[in-house]
Amino acid sequence: MDTTKVPPKVAVSDFKKTKIIATVGPSTNSYEAILALIKAGANGLRLNFSHGTYEERIQQIKWIRKASKEYGKPVAIIQDLHGPKMQLGSFDGVVPVQTGQNLRFKFGADYERSNILPVQYDFSKYVKRGQKLLLYDGKIRTTITSIKDGVVYVTVENDGVLIKGKGINLPETDFQGDVLTDRDRKDIAFGSTQDFDYVAQSFVQTSEDIKKLRTILHNLGSKAKIIAKVETKAAIDNLELITKETDVIMVARGDLAVETSPESVPIMQRRMIGLGMQYAKPVIVATQMLATMTESPEPTRAEVSDVATAVLVGADCVMLSEETAAGKYPIEAVKVMKRVIKYTEENAPIKPLFTELVENTGRQNAICSAVISLAREVGATVIVAETKSGATALQISSRRPDTPIIAVTSQAHVCNQLAIAYGTKSFVRPDNKFAATKLTDWLRKSRVLSKGDVIVTASGQHAGIVGTTDTIKVRILE
């Protein structure tokens, strides 16, 4: 669906470079709310498959595409898989636990009858004696003492309480490539029949996890790209290989803080953003960015600083989860995030170093570097990238140029996927050797660009063929 026939509402110089992803949930489950999220500044909308029904998802996708078309703004739709999320099952009340106490866990257990705590995922076949088992977001630490007949026995290391549905983390456990559950596979099959731009894979441990999901998507005929959610210690250990294999990285800071340590997360976040730039893979920073706004109309100063820091170190996207899914102030949260992004970008321009990699040598790499250098030298208003697959735009975006990027593609799904790429505004136009010229003429007539603006274009002599970018042009608008 072409959502880019309506001209942007602001001049190209006013585009925000860092993008916003918002989560759709009970607080935003209507067409009006989704349209308001997009108008407030959301570039991607996340549908969390840990909750809801397929019927609700079908309706939400229709609303998103309708709102995107009405407002004239491409929006990426993200299917976020549940993954092997370990959680306590259902039981009544609160269970107090004490240091030295022994507990038992089993998939589907009846606590009232057996005194065994139920869990929602059978991890007994993966865990080993001596490994850590963390409960309630790490609030309660235990060590596994034995496993027998599907029952996991642990010893508690600190006092606390257990509540149904709270999370379990196993930072030392290798799931042996089994990070896609039966539930996930069913959700992926459903998603392949819908209009998703990205599939977010939860609890990734190795690059092989990404390859397996890519094979499944390919076999189902899906054009969706993959977001690797980095939230396990194993993923950190395999981070560079995961970055090279995936399409997008998500810094999933909630579980990552429990699996590693809270103090390591800012450093890991910076490392992931750096790797994303090196390999031209967008990076999303997620979890608790404006958590206070779930209940309050104003964020804390620390939260504002957190968003600004993500912008300063060059994140492609910052993401809102509970704030827009179940919060009291979903639209306000997006507006606050946009204000922080704009102020930060305007007052502290991003100047990240791009580390050249041997495997990045080649024509496209050289042209993208030359385009940015030329744009700087001639004082270009905008860089225009003609792209079939989106690769040229991503390569330019990964270098974080000061100059705004306009991507023009004939593929609607590529246009939507580029909606979350740093500094990039994407448009759909037919394959044509004059596509960039026609688009910038239209933007000039729409007063998004102005007379005298300098345009630097990266294109190919053979329009519509992937990997043929070979030409740089400079044009002054009349």
Secondary structure, DSSP 8 states (H G I E B T S, - for coil): ----SS--SS-GGG--SSEEEEEESGGG-SHHHHHHHHHHT-SEEEEETTSS-HHHHHHHHHHHHHHHHHHT---EEEEE---S-EEB---SSEEEE-TT-EEEEEET--HHHH--EEESS--TTT--TT-EEEETTTTEEEEEEEEETTEEEEEE-S-EEEETT-EEE-TT---TT--S-HHHHHHHHHHTTTT-SEEEETT--SHHHHHHHHHHHHHTT---EEEEEE-SHHHHHTHHHHHHHSSEEEEEHHHHHHHS-GGGHHHHHHHHHHHHHHTT--EEEESSTTGGGGT-SS--HHHHHHHHHHHHTT-SEEEESHHHHT-S-HHHHHHHHHHHHHHHHHHS---------GGG-SHHHHHHHHHHHHHHHHT-SEEEEE-SSSHHHHHHHHT--SS-EEEEES-HHHHHHGGGSTTEEEEE--S-TTHHHHHHHHHHHTTSS-TT-EEEEEEESSTT-TT-EEEEEEEE--
